[in-house]
């Protein structure tokens, strides 16, 4: 397993109508386990997939000025499949093309 990272063009300052749909997107993805429980400083309330333990296979997300950031620890092949799925689901649910600015998939 290797460390993984991506930023999606779901902006931190998007309107509530966008952010209200994001948990619906999360729940449609493989490995969804929910939001990190209370008592986990620095991680409390963050969405997680597969495990809350960051030493194990996991994915977590956080809202950053650059967009919705995902980090994880997993095999690259499985990561690539998961990333493709979130982009498809988010594009469908949000009504605009969701992708990685850094890869030239979308504009700001």
VEXTORLUM-474086 format. One record per residue (C-alpha): x, y, z; residue in one letter. Coordinates in steps of 0.25 Angstrom, whole numbers. Layout:
<kolvexs>
<<X Y Z> A>;
...
</kolvexs>
This chain:
<kolvexs>
<<0 0 0> X>;
<<4 14 -3> X>;
<<0 28 1> X>;
<<-10 34 -8> X>;
<<-15 48 -10> X>;
<<-24 57 -19> X>;
<<-32 70 -19> X>;
<<-46 71 -26> X>;
<<-52 84 -31> X>;
<<-62 84 -20> X>;
<<-59 98 -14> X>;
<<-59 101 0> X>;
<<-68 113 -3> X>;
<<-78 105 -11> X>;
<<-92 109 -7> X>;
<<-100 100 3> X>;
<<-108 93 -8> X>;
<<-95 87 -13> X>;
<<-89 83 1> X>;
<<-103 77 5> X>;
<<-101 67 -6> X>;
<<-87 63 -2> X>;
<<-91 53 9> X>;
<<-100 46 -1> X>;
<<-88 45 -10> X>;
<<-79 39 1> X>;
<<-90 28 4> X>;
<<-90 23 -10> X>;
<<-75 20 -10> X>;
<<-68 6 -7> X>;
<<-63 5 8> X>;
<<-71 17 14> X>;
<<-71 15 29> X>;
<<-76 29 33> X>;
<<-70 41 40> X>;
<<-59 40 50> X>;
<<-65 39 64> X>;
<<-62 49 75> X>;
<<-49 48 83> X>;
<<-40 47 71> X>;
<<-33 61 71> X>;
<<-30 66 57> X>;
<<-39 56 51> X>;
<<-52 57 58> X>;
<<-64 59 48> X>;
<<-56 56 36> X>;
<<-61 46 26> X>;
<<-54 32 25> X>;
<<-55 20 16> X>;
<<-50 6 20> X>;
<<-44 9 34> X>;
<<-42 21 44> X>;
<<-28 16 46> X>;
<<-18 23 37> X>;
<<-8 12 38> X>;
<<-18 3 31> X>;
<<-24 4 18> X>;
<<-33 16 18> X>;
<<-37 29 11> X>;
<<-41 42 18> X>;
<<-46 55 13> X>;
<<-44 70 17> X>;
<<-49 83 12> X>;
<<-37 92 8> X>;
<<-36 105 0> X>;
<<-31 97 -12> X>;
<<-44 88 -12> X>;
<<-49 75 -6> X>;
<<-36 68 -2> X>;
<<-35 53 -1> X>;
<<-23 45 5> X>;
<<-22 30 7> X>;
<<-13 18 9> X>;
<<-16 7 -1> X>;
<<-12 0 -14> X>;
<<-11 9 -26> X>;
<<-20 0 -35> X>;
<<-31 1 -24> X>;
<<-29 16 -22> X>;
<<-30 18 -37> X>;
<<-44 11 -37> X>;
<<-49 18 -25> X>;
<<-45 32 -31> X>;
<<-52 29 -44> X>;
<<-64 25 -36> X>;
<<-65 38 -28> X>;
<<-63 46 -40> X>;
<<-74 40 -47> X>;
<<-84 40 -35> X>;
<<-80 54 -31> X>;
<<-82 59 -46> X>;
<<-96 53 -46> X>;
<<-100 57 -32> X>;
<<-95 72 -33> X>;
<<-99 74 -47> X>;
<<-85 79 -52> X>;
<<-72 72 -56> X>;
<<-64 68 -44> X>;
<<-49 65 -46> X>;
<<-35 69 -42> X>;
<<-31 83 -46> X>;
<<-16 78 -45> X>;
<<-18 68 -56> X>;
<<-25 77 -65> X>;
<<-38 70 -64> X>;
<<-46 83 -60> X>;
<<-44 97 -59> X>;
<<-46 105 -46> X>;
</kolvexs>
